[in-house]
Amino acid sequence: MAEEYRLEMENVSKSFPGVKALDGIHLKVRPGTVHALMGENGAGKSTLMKCLFGIYKMDTGSVKIDGQPVVINNPDEALHLGLAMVHQELQPIPERSISENMYLGRYPLTKIGPFQVVDHKKMNEEAEKWLRDVKMNFDPRAKLGTLSIGQMQSVEIAKAVSMNAKLIILDEPTSSLTDNEVEALFRIINDLRDRGVSMIYISHKMAEIRQIADDITIMRDGTYVGTWRVEDITDEGIVKNMVGRELTNVYPPKDDYRTDEVVLEVKDLCSIHDRSFQNCSFQLRRGEILGFGGLVGAQRTELMEAIFGMRNIRSGEVRIKGQKVEIHKPDDAIKNGIGMITEDRRGTGILGVLSIADNVGISSLRNYTNGFMLDLGKIENVVQENVKKLSIKTPSSKTQIQSLSGGNQQKVIIARWLANNPDILIMDEPTRGIDVGAKYEIYQIMIDLVKSGKSIIMISSEMPELLGMSNRIIVMCAGHVTGDLESRDATQETVMQYATQFNQ
Amino acid sequence: MKKKITLQDILINYGIIIVLVLLVVFTGIMRPTFFTWRNISSIMLNVAPRFIIALGVSGCLITKGTDLSAGRAVGLAACISGTLLQKADYSGRFALTSGLPNFGSWWVLIVLLISMAVCAIFGLINGVVISYLNVPAFIGTLGMQLIVYGICLVYTNATPIGGYRNDYTGVATGKLFDLLPYLFIIAVIVGIAFWFLYNMTPHGKYMYAIGGNPQAAEVSGVNVKKTLIAIYVLAAMMYALAGFLLGAKAGGSSVNMGQGYELEAIAACTIGGVSVNGGVGRVTGVLVGVLVFELLKSALQFLGVETNYQYIVQGFVIIVSIALDIRKYIQKK
């Protein structure tokens, strides 16, 4: 054998209806190394890990652990084979003790008479031992919820170690950590590596990769790009390999409809949370499509939700057409002529059990009332007009919105705001989970809007969409605005550079 | 697009109503007196106040809440109305209000408004606790149930109240053109008002939106807190109206009046298709639910089922109807 690997995934492919999520991916992790897995949002990193843990069943491909072929059908089997995952979003039970969280589902048992009971003494002792093992001196009896996110992550790692994990997957482990916590985490990682544990480290942060990783595998659009020793590849090389795709022409032709009038000005907006957006400033002009680029965790959504009154700000101001406005709730924003299509269509967009008509009308009812009674006929006209204009495919306007496809649901939400007629429309990932045909129609609607003198802010994590639709692009990274460029001057590489620029 | 309606769909959607219709038909055959005008009008008079209570509760249910203080609020309103509307020459007059002069008939209306205002205060507290303090409606209104009962006990000192003025009892016993009971007419008017509110006003649309998805409603500019408070205040005012009418109908009241009515109302709403998952519910459905529930009670009585067993059957109907309601949503996954 030329070289031994802890984990070998070969030629892994996975399709979902209509999408090829993974296409011939290879991932080979050497024992006692940290292997960085990189790629843009949607490159398929999480899907690959889910295939590894048996959450998704791979269509083709093989997995070997320490040279032995294995088939993993569920996360439990993965655990028994020595694979553990520390999730991007931890799912602990904060109201229970640290040790209970560590031994969830595998509590040490003892017998009192005929009854099997949890052996708390043994559990706490064991937990304490493993925590010390990763240099953490917590009382295992303390509630997990009293720890910081970083500390919880350490507990998760201790849990993985306690299960004799040979390979630990760390999915964006530093995305919500402070610098000190990152340092502590890296000490743990280095220590584990010295003991022969392998780790897959999923992250976008270039500096961290340099600091901690031995090898790097890059994925792009569900395909395998290559694997390098970290010292053999430059930062520019990484970025180039992550984005290196051709822009395809799926965007309707458009002119520049921008005027000089500034309709929205955001100055030094700071979130109440230190780790969220800070000191963000930008301007939006009439007739402009302003794109917001960045990686997951750049806090673009949080910034927009704050402008729309869904989140609290500590300081900074928002001006609309030069006037300072106070926005504390969405209704305030709407009264100031702002509309918002949220990223989470299910969570904050659709009114699932309600009809299309009710979903369209909800934001603009006050325009159709004589103070007390609604003019239902007028509302129905507006609904019909928009259903036709946006070619929403539905049997009738009485149909429940949740029975429509994602693309049609999104068009109904757009119709809601067209009915409300805002001057500024914020669209957060407007085409996520929508098929190509519907995408094109949504782009056309956006162009029609700016043509008629409206302004649009579009958050997009799809690089081609960002470059293809925006007049100007603002790039955010870790809560800060790091770039502001005319889209004709922007390339995927420049945007990615700003999006990964951490030491400003 | 048209889905085939299967027998299973029909059973899930209308199962409980089908069973109850069969029960009613069966009762009618076994006990011919069941379908006499006398019995039907007695059922109608029972339905009227319960329909008003259920309409109040329906708004809470549609917004994924509930109101467990409904029954006790009914009792408090009945007691307040009773103590203020006793005959001047009645020997057992309520001490606190015995000094009141013998006002004219307009006083009956004023007392109704007083009862509604008092209950509205408790509804307001319910609404504020639920919307601003984020207390789950189940817990918040459970607490309010005890508070209202306690206040009623303190106020009446647990003494039964009777000897009502004729113009008060006349509200419940009187008939328009000697044919249509006032009680019936009032319930119809309230029903129409609610239908109008739910279907024709922004408030109604906001209510359904909050029930459908409170976050999305907020993002769409709905003032969720204000709407919720309005719903609970309006509900409490309906309990007051119902309590006022029930007192008039019974010709007396005590602290135990209205006990358990909130559960009957919730059950009736659910039987009538108001979804406990929120966002769904119609005034006509509420009417059907109350009607079905009262028919069930009457049918059991006519069949000679002992009162104690009637409770068991009613409880069973509630559980089955909610279990069926939930099925509608599980299927869709």
Contacts between the chains, C-beta under 8 A, distances in Angstrom:
chain1	res1	chain2	res2	distance
A	308	B	219	7.6
A	310	B	218	7.7
A	310	B	219	6.7
A	329	B	218	7.2
A	329	B	223	7.8
A	330	B	218	5.7
A	330	B	219	5.1
A	330	B	220	7.2
A	330	B	221	5.5
A	331	B	221	4.5
A	331	B	222	7.5
A	331	B	223	5.9
A	334	B	220	8.0
A	334	B	221	4.1
A	335	B	221	8.0
A	340	B	219	6.2
A	342	B	219	6.0
A	347	B	213	7.9
A	347	B	215	6.1
A	347	B	216	7.5
A	348	B	213	7.6
A	348	B	215	4.5
A	348	B	216	5.1
A	348	B	218	8.0
A	348	B	219	5.0
A	349	B	216	5.6
A	349	B	219	7.5
A	350	B	213	6.7
A	350	B	216	6.2
A	351	B	208	7.6
A	351	B	209	5.2
A	351	B	212	3.6
A	351	B	213	4.9
A	351	B	216	5.5
A	351	B	217	6.8
A	351	B	220	8.0
A	351	B	279	7.0
A	352	B	212	5.7
A	352	B	213	6.1
A	352	B	279	7.3
A	353	B	211	7.8
A	353	B	212	5.1
A	353	B	275	7.4
A	353	B	277	7.6
A	353	B	278	7.6
A	353	B	279	4.1
A	353	B	280	5.5
A	354	B	208	5.8
A	354	B	209	6.6
A	354	B	212	4.6
A	354	B	279	6.1
A	358	B	205	6.3
A	358	B	208	6.5
A	358	B	209	7.0
A	361	B	205	6.7
A	362	B	205	6.5
A	362	B	206	7.7
A	362	B	209	5.1
A	362	B	217	7.0
A	362	B	220	4.6
A	362	B	221	7.8
A	362	B	222	6.7
A	363	B	220	4.5
A	363	B	221	5.2
A	365	B	202	4.2
A	365	B	205	5.7
A	365	B	206	7.6
A	366	B	202	6.5
A	369	B	201	7.4
A	369	B	202	5.6
A	372	B	201	6.5
A	373	B	196	7.9
A	373	B	200	5.3
A	373	B	201	6.3
A	374	B	200	5.5
A	374	B	201	6.1
A	374	B	202	6.3
A	374	B	205	7.2
A	376	B	200	6.8
A	395	B	1	4.8
A	402	B	332	7.7
A	416	B	220	6.7
A	420	B	221	7.9
